[in-house]
């Protein structure tokens, strides 16, 4: 087999294309047709080669392919194994491998050493691929080196997977090390295995000293049992929400932090440990404190402005001095009794203080008139809800103050004014202020009549329960007075 040449082939190397690289990797001193026959040991080489799934080549000491099996032709993309016979072996290598191949050939031929290495090979189409190439000297019957046996295997898939894993690990390492948060890997005993640079800075511990540390050493304000319970929940794969805790660095400095944990499994799905991400909340807490301070100052300024507006209304209508504040206090107590959220209760308080701001648009002589008003005067006074809306509608309150003021005289059954709204069309804040307004007005003295008393006011509310006034609002009003949660008017 090894001395066999394809039938009809010329005993010359005419038409043989040397590698594109300028260097002769395996220089020839005689044409292929003049190569001497190689005396090999008696063995069934053809059967051995053809049975092997790996590519097998027999290469002369000068680098010429003497013979190969079908697997070799398949691997390098040739239709027939005879297409490879007579080629220079370096034509099957990627040009980037030439220099290394020269060194490898010298080691094999000069020293007789076995070679087994990964390299880039090239198919007949010019496409390169990763291969594992093994080579060793074949000796003839005289014991002298006669040829080189080369075995090649395509390892492109494994190399591709290996590169993918390496790239994935590199990306993870970059993310791990560049994270602004501290990242810790903890084993199943709750002891740190490793951490990123930020993790070491958070704890004030050199990275080489982090292994073996536990959360109990650094988390304060929480006992070991609670920490352990959260850790065991994570180990069971349960969804454990992030928690905010105080971290005490090794140097004693305390930091507010957010801690998130997640289960880590290996490729086979076995639990490897817990990954903790710890975020320093110092800057966020400082910003929140500053925002809260500013918000408090703005709210205080807004309250002062609203009080000024309320005082202006009272100056226009001194006969109802204190009315708006009393309505606001009662309405806030009713909203609290009803279980409204803090935002709605605050809206009720501010709207209650200025719910009659529209009266500044009504002549003072009408507001303080001691006798009965004419029909025209009554219609004008009723416009104060709309006037108030017009005054407030362009002010950017954090609550719908303008609309609450606009609706505080609307009634559940549609009998109110100025728009005749009914039912759910009326904001609950306006309904509450409307009920409180009726109670305070009836229970207090007015220029045109004496006070009717709190009893009469509550009776009026009861009679209109579910009609003009919401049932829940009326019940809350009655309870507030029954339990004396506001002073009697």
Rosetta blueprint (number, residue, H / E / L):
1 X L
2 X L
3 X L
4 X L
5 X L
6 X L
7 X L
8 X L
9 X L
10 X L
11 X L
12 X L
13 X L
14 X L
15 X L
16 X L
17 X L
18 X L
19 X L
20 X L
21 X L
22 X L
23 X L
24 X L
25 X L
26 X L
27 X L
28 X L
29 X L
30 X L
31 X L
32 X H
33 X H
34 X H
35 X L
36 X L
37 X L
38 X L
39 X L
40 X E
41 X L
42 X L
43 X L
44 X L
45 X H
46 X H
47 X H
48 X H
49 X H
50 X H
51 X H
52 X L
53 X L
54 X L
55 X E
56 X E
57 X E
58 X E
59 X E
60 X L
61 X L
62 X L
63 X L
64 X E
65 X E
66 X E
67 X E
68 X E
69 X L
70 X H
71 X H
72 X H
73 X H
74 X H
75 X H
76 X H
77 X L
78 X L
79 X L
80 X L
81 X H
82 X H
83 X H
84 X L
85 X L
86 X L
87 X L
88 X E
89 X H
90 X H
91 X H
92 X H
93 X E
94 X L
95 X H
96 X H
97 X H
98 X H
99 X H
100 X H
101 X H
102 X H
103 X H
104 X H
105 X H
106 X H
107 X H
108 X H
109 X H
110 X H
111 X H
112 X L
113 X L
114 X L
115 X E
116 X E
117 X E
118 X E
119 X E
120 X E
121 X E
122 X E
123 X L
124 X L
125 X L
126 X L
127 X L
128 X E
129 X E
130 X E
131 X E
132 X E
133 X E
134 X E
135 X E
136 X E
137 X E
138 X E
139 X E
140 X E
141 X L
142 X L
143 X L
144 X L
145 X E
146 X E
147 X E
148 X E
149 X E
150 X E
151 X E
152 X E
153 X E
154 X E
155 X L
156 X H
157 X H
158 X H
159 X H
160 X H
161 X H
162 X H
163 X H
164 X H
165 X H
166 X H
167 X H
168 X H
169 X H
170 X H
171 X H
172 X H
173 X H
174 X H
175 X H
176 X H
177 X H
178 X H
179 X L
180 X L
181 X L
182 X E
183 X E
184 X E
185 X E
186 X E
187 X L
188 X L
189 X L
190 X L
191 X L
192 X E
193 X E
194 X E
195 X E
196 X L
197 X H
198 X H
199 X H
200 X H
201 X H
202 X H
203 X H
204 X L
205 X L
206 X L
207 X H
208 X H
209 X H
210 X L
211 X L
212 X L
213 X L
214 X L
215 X H
216 X H
217 X H
218 X L
219 X E
220 X E
221 X L
222 X L
223 X L
224 X H
225 X H
226 X H
227 X H
228 X H
229 X H
230 X H
231 X H
232 X H
233 X H
234 X H
235 X H
236 X L
237 X L
238 X L
239 X L
240 X L
241 X L
242 X L
243 X E
244 X E
245 X E
246 X E
247 X E
248 X E
249 X L
250 X L
251 X L
252 X L
253 X L
254 X E
255 X E
256 X E
257 X E
258 X E
259 X E
260 X E
261 X E
262 X E
263 X E
264 X E
265 X E
266 X L
267 X L
268 X L
269 X L
270 X L
271 X E
272 X E
273 X E
274 X E
275 X E
276 X E
277 X E
278 X E
279 X E
280 X E
281 X L
282 X H
283 X H
284 X H
285 X H
286 X H
287 X H
288 X H
289 X H
290 X H
291 X H
292 X H
293 X H
294 X H
295 X H
296 X H
297 X H
298 X H
299 X H
300 X H
301 X H
302 X H
303 X H
304 X H
305 X H
306 X H
307 X H
308 X H
309 X H
310 X H
311 X H
312 X H
313 X H
314 X H
315 X H
316 X H
317 X L
318 X H
319 X H
320 X H
321 X L
322 X L
323 X H
324 X H
325 X H
326 X H
327 X H
328 X H
329 X H
330 X H
331 X H
332 X H
333 X H
334 X H
335 X H
336 X H
337 X H
338 X L
339 X L
340 X L
341 X L
342 X H
343 X H
344 X H
345 X H
346 X H
347 X H
348 X H
349 X H
350 X H
351 X H
352 X H
353 X H
354 X L
355 X L
356 X L
357 X H
358 X H
359 X H
360 X H
361 X H
362 X L
363 X L
364 X H
365 X H
366 X H
367 X H
368 X L
369 X L
370 X L
371 X L
372 X L
373 X L
374 X L
375 X H
376 X H
377 X H
378 X H
379 X H
380 X H
381 X H
382 X H
383 X L
384 X H
385 X H
386 X H
387 X H
388 X H
389 X H
390 X H
391 X H
392 X H
393 X L
394 X L
395 X L
396 X L
397 X L
398 X L
399 X L
400 X L
401 X H
402 X H
403 X H
404 X H
405 X H
406 X H
407 X H
408 X L
409 X L
410 X L
411 X L
412 X L
413 X L
414 X L
415 X L
416 X L
417 X L
418 X L
419 X L
420 X L
421 X L
422 X L
423 X H
424 X H
425 X H
426 X L
427 X L
428 X H
429 X H
430 X H
431 X H
432 X H
433 X H
434 X H
435 X H
436 X H
437 X H
438 X H
439 X H
440 X H
441 X H
442 X H
443 X H
444 X L
445 X L
446 X E
447 X L
448 X L
449 X E
450 X L
451 X L
452 X L
453 X L
454 X H
455 X H
456 X H
457 X H
458 X H
459 X H
460 X H
461 X H
462 X H
463 X H
464 X L
465 X E
466 X L
467 X L
468 X L
469 X E
470 X L
471 X H
472 X H
473 X H
474 X H
475 X H
476 X H
477 X H
478 X H
479 X H
480 X H
481 X H
482 X H
483 X L
484 X L
485 X L
486 X L
487 X L
488 X L
489 X L
